[in-house]
Amino acid sequence: MRTYLTHRQGLGLGQQLEKQIQEECDYWEHILRRVTAVIRTLAERCSAFRGTEERFGSLKNGNCLGFFEPIVFLPKMADHRIPGELVVDDMVLGPNVMPETIQKVKSFELKEEDVLIASYVKTGTTWVQELVWLICNNGNIKEARSMPIFERIPFIEFTMNSSSKSGLDMLQVRPRPYLIKTHLRSDIYQSQIEAGKVKIIVGIRNPKDTLVSLYHFYRMNSNLGNFKGTWDDFFELYKTKHLIFGDYFKWYSYWLQYKDKPNVKLVKYEDLHHRMSDVIDDVCQFLGKTLSRDVIPDIIQHLTFDDMSQNSMVNYTLISMFDNDISPFMRKGKIGDWKNYFSEEQSSVVDKRYREVIEPLGVTLEFE
């Protein structure tokens, strides 16, 4: 580039043009230095770069092109990217979640009569949604079976492929109270949470079963790129913290700090399995609702995995982006299925993060 500049100066160009060329050269040299630094870091840390010692030596000497010329890049599924993805504040977002919608959600006023269901992906969100909807609608199972859950409880930040309307748009044309689903972190709702108005139900599931369920969700979901790798490949993707809506542990470190506020209720996936009747009572009390004792057995039956997985209003068989032939949206609904996937090393990696992040927040989860 410097040679080029000298040559152009020799042609007697005007000072203004020479200055522009100089600035352009400085810019691209800066970019080249940054790229070289990034490549050096990748070569040191990423096993996908299989360079020889000679090539790495040339890279350290600043020969970026000499490093790339003979390189063989072995693609790894840990490099999987969602089609049209964006990364906003460490949250990986798919093409259906737009930054401008998130900004609108931040400023959208929630009120005391509204209920926000917040959960990480594949932690039993649909189960909690159906439970909350039934409690807020007097256990009306007939109506629940006549309208999809994503219409009854809008996914506030999400825009469907077939529509230009987000869940937020759906809410704004409805009468209150609002029932709302979100996978966004609590910092998006911080002012609303601290104001203590909206009622918030935070769903949580043990991280190991969550990751296995999310692995299959990545496989069957075209909006997530129909992941083609193995479980081991997916676990490497988890370790890079490049999963939809961000890292599980970081996500819950945000939400669980509010778990003891009077307008926040924590609902565990494992409790829905073992103590459904108790969970119904707890959520009714939290929401200030009363159900007839006669309808509760019907609600419990309606919320069993067998019933839910066969119910097209909640099993997402109506959504074209989901290929249920690859893996059903509601796959097993079990606790402890992670044992069929995790190696001892993988289990230790998650255990360490669980001890570092979840336990200090005073939350204990069941793993089997």
Sequence and secondary structure as in RCSB ss.txt:
>XXXX:A:sequence
MRTYLTHRQGLGLGQQLEKQIQEECDYWEHILRRVTAVIRTLAERCSAFRGTEERFGSLKNGNCLGFFEPIVFLP
KMADHRIPGELVVDDMVLGPNVMPETIQKVKSFELKEEDVLIASYVKTGTTWVQELVWLICNNGNIKEARSMPIF
ERIPFIEFTMNSSSKSGLDMLQVRPRPYLIKTHLRSDIYQSQIEAGKVKIIVGIRNPKDTLVSLYHFYRMNSNLG
NFKGTWDDFFELYKTKHLIFGDYFKWYSYWLQYKDKPNVKLVKYEDLHHRMSDVIDDVCQFLGKTLSRDVIPDII
QHLTFDDMSQNSMVNYTLISMFDNDISPFMRKGKIGDWKNYFSEEQSSVVDKRYREVIEPLGVTLEFE
>XXXX:A:secstr
 HHHHHHHHTTT  HHHHHHHHHHHHHHHHHHHHHHHHHHHHHHH TTB   HHHHHHHHTT HHHHHTT  B  
 GGG   TT EEETTEEE TTS HHHHHHHHH    TT EEEEE TTSSHHHHHHHHHHHHTTT HHHHTTS HH
HHS BTT B TT S BHHHHHTTS SS EEEE S GGGGHHHHHHT SEEEEEE  HHHHHHHHHHHHHHBGGGT
   S HHHHHHHHHTT SBTS HHHHHHHHGGGTTSTTEEEEEHHHHHH HHHHHHHHHHHHT    TTTHHHHH
HHTSHHHHHT TTTS TT TTB TTTS SS    SSGGGGT  HHHHHHHHHHIIIIIGGGT      
